[in-house]
Amino acid sequence: MSDVIELNEIDALLDYHQDWTRLLSVTPGGSFYRSLEWLRDYWTHFAEDQKLRVLVIRDDGEVTGIVPLCIRRIKSKFGTCRIVTYPFDDWGSIYGPSTACPEQTLTTALKYLLESRRDWDMIDLRCVDSDSFDRGATERALATNGLVFEKFLWNQTMFIDLNQSWDDYLKSRPKKARQTYLRAERKVPEDGEIEFFRYRPGGEARGEADPRWDLYEQCEQIALKSWQGSSTSGTTITHEKVSQFFRDSYASAIRAGAADLNLIYLSGKPAAFCYNYHLNGYLDGIRMGYDSELSSNGLGRLLIGRLLHDSMDRGDQVMDMGYGAVGAKKYWYTSMDNVYRYVYYSPTSPIANVLKLSHQVAGWFRDRFSSGEAPDPEFQDNPSLPTPGKREALAGTTSDRVKSGSKG
């Protein structure tokens, strides 16, 4: 028999740390972004006026799923709307519960939300990769609860299949991709002796929890010398608004054995970096940059190639390159997957009904006058890897709608 425990204080989650870690290890697409460690750092820095509603699902007394949710007030042109959503803010590209059985866990969680206090106007689940790791679990859970929902394209993320040999991968790349990478391998050494260094400690459980702040600070120094140094987006590792969050989450990733720093040195000088999370064979690209003053011969391409080669040799499974900056990633990714947003409008909420009508009208015009799906323009031509802070994007962006059942 299933029951739900709701937790509203971040410190209360510590009682379930072992369960959370255990479940994350068997979660499809279970990246470090879904960990308790990452959520605590995110909540410390960005909780603002959000309210935590983490649902712990138990079956016959055993914890079988954890669904991190929050209540957030979003301003729209029609007024303020309260949504129940994932506490994620697009820091990465996909998110969801920690569980081996996403459909069962989400079905129980949604049922609980419908039967408990109604402190929300909309259920708004974002960053759901329906066609890959989620495998339709979110849609089926909504339908099982008899909910009429709408499905919108949220973004498109790029994956690299690492479960292959480097030679096979390189052969599969377009001719121009191979040429530009091999050119970087030939030309960069003209600027200095190359050293590729990867730091991936095993974490506290393995007695490997030295954060090597010297390496992280080298990444910051490179970032300041790259385009990130003049960026005003507020999302780079050195930006004053988020630099401490990046440092705190890096320390947490080190302790959890989920940090992955990659550096290229030219004649002993830090020249390029790529900072990732890694967990259960899943790599999340966080930030990267290079010092063009040291070399303009393809430092970035050289670093990515060395990183991927090493990951394939190590047995990593997949790398999520995030969304945006398609031009910079087009030679590397092996698949581009749609990521969706699922919305259920409470029929008893006036603002939810107004927004539902607004979305439907916008969708009708797109159906009639546009061709195909397209992500929200906010997500296009982004020079960084995964970017946070799309809280205001309430309007639907595609005509991809799915309706199932009916329930108030």
C-alpha positions in Angstrom: 0.0 0.0 0.0 1.3 3.4 -1.0 1.5 6.5 1.2 3.0 10.0 0.9 5.1 12.0 3.3 5.3 15.7 2.5 8.3 17.7 3.6 8.4 21.5 3.5 11.7 22.3 5.1 15.0 21.7 3.3 16.7 20.4 6.5 14.0 17.8 6.9 15.2 16.1 3.7 18.4 15.0 5.4 16.5 12.2 7.1 16.0 10.7 3.6 19.5 11.2 2.3 20.4 7.5 2.1 17.1 6.7 0.4 17.5 9.5 -2.1 21.0 8.4 -3.0 19.9 4.8 -3.4 16.9 5.8 -5.6 19.1 8.1 -7.7 21.4 5.3 -8.6 18.5 3.4 -10.3 16.7 6.5 -11.8 16.6 6.6 -15.6 18.6 9.7 -16.5 19.5 10.1 -12.8 22.0 13.0 -13.0 23.5 15.0 -10.2 20.9 17.7 -10.8 18.3 15.3 -9.2 20.4 14.8 -6.1 19.6 16.1 -2.6 23.0 17.7 -2.6 22.2 19.9 -5.6 18.7 20.7 -4.4 20.1 22.0 -1.0 22.5 24.3 -2.7 19.9 25.5 -5.2 17.4 26.2 -2.3 20.0 28.0 -0.2 20.7 30.4 -3.1 17.4 30.7 -5.0 14.5 29.8 -2.7 13.3 33.4 -2.6 9.5 33.3 -2.2 9.2 29.6 -3.3 7.6 27.1 -1.0 9.0 23.6 -0.8 6.7 20.6 -1.3 8.9 17.4 -1.5 6.8 14.2 -1.7 8.3 11.0 -0.4 6.5 8.0 -1.8 6.5 4.8 0.3 5.2 1.3 -0.6 4.6 -1.0 2.4 6.9 1.3 4.5 9.8 1.3 1.9 10.7 4.6 0.2 10.3 3.9 -3.5 10.3 7.4 -4.9 11.0 11.1 -4.1 9.4 13.9 -6.1 10.9 17.4 -5.5 8.3 20.1 -6.0 7.8 23.7 -5.1 5.0 26.3 -5.2 6.0 29.4 -7.1 4.2 32.6 -7.9 4.6 33.7 -11.5 3.5 37.0 -12.9 1.6 37.0 -16.2 -0.1 39.8 -18.1 -3.4 38.4 -16.6 -2.3 38.4 -13.0 -0.3 36.3 -10.6 -0.5 32.5 -10.9 0.6 29.9 -8.4 2.2 26.9 -10.0 3.4 23.6 -8.6 6.6 22.7 -10.4 10.1 21.3 -10.2 12.6 23.4 -8.2 15.0 23.5 -11.1 14.9 26.8 -13.1 16.5 25.3 -16.2 19.9 24.9 -14.7 20.2 21.8 -16.8 18.0 20.4 -19.5 15.9 17.6 -17.9 14.5 16.9 -14.5 12.1 14.6 -12.7 11.6 12.4 -9.7 14.2 10.1 -8.2 12.8 6.6 -8.6 13.2 3.3 -10.5 9.5 3.5 -11.4 8.7 7.1 -12.6 5.2 6.3 -13.8 4.1 4.8 -10.5 5.8 7.4 -8.4 4.3 10.3 -10.4 0.9 8.8 -10.4 0.9 8.6 -6.6 2.4 12.1 -6.3 -0.3 13.7 -8.6 -3.1 11.9 -6.8 -1.8 13.3 -3.5 -1.6 16.8 -5.0 -5.2 16.7 -6.1 -6.5 15.4 -2.8 -4.4 17.6 -0.5 -4.6 21.4 0.1 -5.0 23.3 -3.2 -2.4 26.0 -2.8 -1.8 26.2 -6.6 -3.5 27.2 -9.8 -1.6 25.0 -12.2 0.5 21.9 -12.2 3.4 22.9 -14.4 6.0 20.1 -14.9 8.9 21.4 -17.0 12.1 19.9 -18.4 10.5 16.5 -19.1 12.3 14.4 -21.8 9.2 12.4 -22.8 10.9 10.5 -25.6 14.1 9.3 -23.9 14.5 8.7 -20.1 11.0 9.6 -19.1 9.5 7.3 -21.8 6.1 8.8 -21.5 5.8 8.2 -17.7 4.6 11.8 -17.0 1.9 11.6 -19.7 0.6 8.3 -18.4 0.6 9.4 -14.8 -1.4 12.5 -15.7 -3.8 10.4 -17.7 -4.2 7.8 -15.0 -5.4 10.5 -12.7 -7.9 11.6 -15.3 -6.3 15.0 -15.9 -6.8 17.1 -19.0 -3.4 18.5 -19.7 -1.5 20.3 -22.4 2.0 19.6 -23.6 4.3 22.3 -24.9 7.8 22.1 -26.3 10.1 23.6 -23.7 13.5 23.2 -25.2 15.7 20.8 -27.2 18.8 19.2 -25.7 21.7 17.6 -27.4 23.1 14.2 -26.3 26.4 12.5 -27.2 26.3 8.7 -27.1 29.5 7.7 -25.2 28.8 4.0 -25.3 31.1 3.4 -28.3 34.7 3.5 -29.2 36.4 6.8 -30.1 37.3 5.6 -33.5 33.7 4.6 -34.3 32.4 7.9 -33.0 34.9 10.0 -35.0 34.1 8.0 -38.2 30.4 8.8 -37.7 31.0 12.5 -37.6 30.5 14.7 -40.7 33.6 15.1 -42.8 34.0 18.8 -41.8 33.7 17.9 -38.1 36.5 15.4 -38.4 38.6 17.9 -40.4 38.2 20.7 -37.9 39.0 18.5 -34.9 42.0 16.9 -36.5 43.2 20.4 -37.5 43.0 21.5 -33.9 45.1 18.4 -32.9 47.7 19.5 -35.5 47.7 23.3 -35.0 47.3 23.8 -31.2 50.7 22.2 -30.4 52.3 24.9 -32.5 51.4 27.3 -29.6 52.8 25.1 -26.8 53.1 21.7 -25.3 49.6 20.2 -24.7 48.6 18.5 -21.4 45.1 17.2 -20.9 44.1 16.8 -17.2 40.9 15.4 -15.8 40.0 15.6 -12.1 37.2 13.2 -11.1 37.5 12.2 -7.4 35.4 9.4 -6.0 33.9 11.5 -3.2 33.7 11.0 0.6 32.4 7.4 0.3 35.8 6.5 -1.3 37.9 8.8 0.7 38.5 11.1 -2.3 37.0 14.5 -1.3 39.8 17.0 -1.9 38.1 19.8 -3.8 41.4 20.9 -5.4 40.3 24.6 -5.3 43.5 25.4 -7.2 42.0 23.6 -10.2 38.6 25.2 -9.9 40.2 28.7 -9.6 42.1 28.0 -12.8 38.8 27.4 -14.5 37.5 30.7 -13.1 40.7 32.4 -14.4 40.1 31.0 -17.9 36.4 31.9 -17.8 37.4 35.6 -17.1 39.6 35.5 -20.2 36.9 34.0 -22.4 33.6 35.5 -23.6 32.3 34.8 -20.1 34.5 37.6 -18.7 32.3 40.3 -20.3 29.0 38.4 -20.2 26.1 40.1 -18.4 23.8 37.1 -18.5 24.3 36.3 -14.8 24.9 32.6 -15.5 28.7 32.3 -15.9 30.8 30.7 -13.1 32.5 34.0 -12.4 29.4 36.3 -12.4 28.8 37.9 -9.0 25.2 36.8 -8.8 25.9 33.1 -9.1 29.6 32.5 -8.5 29.1 31.4 -4.9 26.3 29.0 -5.9 28.7 27.4 -8.5 31.3 27.1 -5.8 28.9 25.6 -3.2 27.5 23.1 -5.7 31.0 22.2 -6.8 32.0 21.4 -3.2 28.8 19.3 -2.9 29.6 17.5 -6.1 33.1 16.8 -4.9 31.7 15.2 -1.7 29.2 13.2 -3.7 31.8 12.0 -6.2 30.0 13.8 -9.0 32.5 16.6 -10.0 34.3 16.4 -13.3 36.9 19.1 -14.2 38.7 19.0 -17.5 41.7 21.2 -18.3 44.0 21.8 -21.2 47.4 23.3 -20.4 49.6 24.9 -23.0 53.3 24.9 -21.9 52.1 24.6 -18.3 49.6 27.5 -18.5 45.8 26.8 -18.0 44.3 27.4 -21.4 40.8 25.7 -21.6 38.4 24.2 -19.2 35.2 22.2 -19.2 33.3 21.7 -15.9 30.7 18.8 -15.7 28.7 16.8 -13.3 28.9 13.0 -13.7 26.8 10.4 -12.0 25.9 6.8 -13.0 27.6 7.2 -16.3 25.6 10.4 -17.1 27.6 13.6 -17.9 26.0 17.0 -17.6 27.9 19.8 -19.4 27.9 22.8 -17.0 30.3 25.4 -18.3 33.4 25.6 -20.6 35.7 28.3 -22.0 39.2 28.9 -23.3 41.8 31.6 -23.4 42.0 32.7 -27.1 45.1 34.8 -26.3 47.1 31.5 -25.7 45.8 29.9 -28.9 43.3 30.6 -31.6 43.8 27.3 -33.3 40.9 25.4 -31.9 41.4 25.0 -28.1 37.8 24.4 -27.5 37.5 21.7 -30.1 40.7 20.1 -28.9 39.4 20.0 -25.3 36.0 18.5 -26.2 37.6 15.9 -28.4 40.1 14.8 -25.6 37.3 14.8 -23.1 35.0 12.6 -25.2 37.8 10.2 -26.1 38.7 9.8 -22.4 35.0 9.4 -21.4 34.5 6.6 -23.9 37.7 4.9 -22.6 36.3 5.2 -19.0 33.0 3.7 -19.9 30.8 6.8 -19.5 27.4 6.3 -21.2 26.0 9.6 -22.3 26.8 13.4 -22.2 24.0 16.0 -22.1 25.4 19.1 -23.8 22.3 21.1 -22.9 20.2 23.3 -25.1 21.2 26.4 -27.1 24.4 27.2 -29.0 23.5 24.6 -31.6 26.1 25.9 -34.0 28.9 25.3 -31.5 27.7 21.8 -30.7 26.5 20.6 -34.1 29.6 18.6 -34.9 29.6 16.7 -31.6 26.1 15.6 -30.7 24.6 12.3 -31.8 21.0 13.1 -31.1 18.8 16.1 -30.4 15.8 15.4 -28.1 12.7 17.4 -27.5 12.1 18.4 -23.8 8.5 19.2 -22.8 6.4 21.1 -20.4 3.1 19.5 -19.1 0.4 21.8 -17.7 -2.8 21.0 -15.9 -5.1 24.0 -15.2 -7.2 23.8 -12.0 -10.8 24.3 -13.2 -11.6 26.1 -9.9 -8.9 28.7 -10.4 -9.9 31.8 -12.4 -6.4 32.7 -13.4 -5.7 29.2 -14.5 -8.8 29.2 -16.7 -7.8 32.6 -18.3 -4.3 31.3 -19.0 -5.7 28.1 -20.4 -7.8 30.0 -22.9 -4.8 32.3 -23.7 -2.6 29.2 -24.4 -5.3 27.7 -26.6 -5.8 30.8 -28.6 -2.0 31.2 -29.1 -1.9 27.6 -30.2 -4.7 28.0 -32.7 -2.8 30.9 -34.3 0.4 28.8 -34.5 -1.5 25.9 -36.0 -3.0 28.1 -38.6 -0.1 30.4 -39.5 3.2 28.6 -38.6 4.9 25.5 -39.7 6.0 22.8 -37.2 7.3 23.1 -33.7 9.9 25.6 -32.5 11.2 26.2 -29.0 10.7 29.5 -27.2 13.0 32.2 -28.8 14.4 32.7 -25.3 16.2 29.4 -25.6 17.8 30.0 -29.0 21.3 31.2 -29.8 22.4 30.9 -26.1 26.2 31.0 -26.0 26.4 29.1 -22.7 25.6 25.6 -21.6 22.4 25.0 -19.5 21.0 28.4 -18.4 18.8 29.1 -15.4 16.0 31.5 -14.8 13.1 31.0 -17.3 10.5 31.6 -14.6 8.4 34.0 -16.6 7.9 31.8 -19.6 4.2 30.9 -19.0 2.8 31.1 -22.5 2.8 27.9 -24.5 5.2 27.8 -27.4 3.9 25.1 -29.6 0.7 23.5 -30.9 1.7 20.1 -29.5 -1.3 19.4 -27.3 -2.4 16.1 -25.6 -5.6 15.8 -23.8 -6.7 12.8 -21.7 -9.5 12.2 -19.3 -11.3 14.9 -17.2 -11.1 15.8 -13.6 -11.6 18.9 -11.5 
